Amino acid sequence: MSILDDPCTTARTTGLPGSLTSAADALRPTAFGRAAETDRLRGLDAALAERLAGSGFARHFVPRRWGGAEGSFTELVAATASLAEGCTSTAWCAALQAAHGRLAAFLPEAGQQEIWGASPDVPIAAALVPPTGRLERTADGGVLVTGRWRCVSGVRNAAWVLLALPDPAALPGDFLIVAVPREAVTVHDTWHSNGLRGTGSHDVSVAEPLAVPAHRCLAFMDLVRASAAPDRARCHGVPPRLVAGLAFAAPAVGAARGALKAWAAPLADTHGPGGPAVSPARCEVMARASAEIDIAASLLADAATRADAGAVGDRAVGRNLRDTALAVELTVSAVERLFRAGGVAAQWEDSALQRAWRDVHTLAAHGALSWEAAAAEYTRTGLAAYAG
């Protein structure tokens, strides 16, 4: 058995027949085969985007009344990590399609009907943090929207876009989220990044005032209050901050696993049965990197389990923020270790190890995964447990 057939890895990435993880497993070879081209195009090509839209990610958190799955966070994390072993950018887009579908499920019923009335497999992009642009209230309860938003992942392949806008009439901390058709925004070719090149995270703008009806508007604090309603499906009934980092962190675990496979494959070929012993230095690299990846995966699995169990309260939020941020820190450490030990082959443009190295470093810079912010929140919410 080669290292690439490690049964521990198989157990983590294989789902039940028909599950989202099974769909991710099936899509992974195609995503891997297209990864270099996805980077070059700085986005998913039409064929890959179509397969992704039909894979189950977009519908994962869509309400069942629209044909959605109302799925679990545990399966989203596992499926995203599986897909990211093939291509981090594809997995990033997949996870965000699921996460944005979850947000859209809080829109008024007529807005949900407009988005999912024909199909639950609707890819949605979003620009949520920080809120930007300008809005003007209209007499019918809707708004007129103008502005520019940055880093809208997967927007060229989206059918709808969620835009966050500051609301001068709202209380501090609140803002407005509006859903607009993809064709209503202008996409600017701005995503020329070091890593996650294939996410196509371009800027979008609305130059002339765009009318958005009330049924496609959602105040963030209304979303927070709705999350606490007892009649919500479990995947919609948890505090937003409890799960905010999961979709961003899960691709890092898969990318790190892919990096370990890319690094270990030549080693397995050379040091197989009857071959020379592996050097102590390489043993050190493999043991530490694999342990860091396994710990990261366990932290994310625990965070997803707390979300699926309906955990509420500041301490649960603080712990999930800590665990998702630390998981990403560990994957960066693992991939950095592998990249440094990868030799000159890791430097080539078409190296899967180099791509993973670029991707995890770019991913780790996302504001939702800030270790400093997570540590501060965990300490603020958890310190009372240590008081004498």
Buried (B, 14 or more C-beta within 10 A) or exposed (E): EEBEEBEEBEEBBBBEEEBBBBBBBBBBEBBBEBBBEBBEBBBBEEEBBBBBBBBBBBBBBBBEEBBBBBBBBBBBBBBBBBBBBBBBBBBBBBBBBBBBBBBBBBBBEEBBBBBBEEBBBBBBBBBBBEBBBBBEBBEEEBBBBBBBBBBBBBBBBBBBBBBBBBBEEBEEEBBBBBBBBBEBBEBBEBBEBEBBBBBBBBBBEBEEBBEBBBBBBBBBBBBBEBBEEEEBBBBBBBBBBBBBBBBBBBBBBBBBBBBBBBBBBEBBEEBEEEEEEBEEEBEEBBEBBBEBBBBBBBBBBBBBBBBBEEBBEBBBBBBBBBBBBBBBBBBBBBBBBBBEBBEEEBEEEEBBBBBBBBBBBBBBBBEBBBBEEBBBBBEEBBEEEEEE
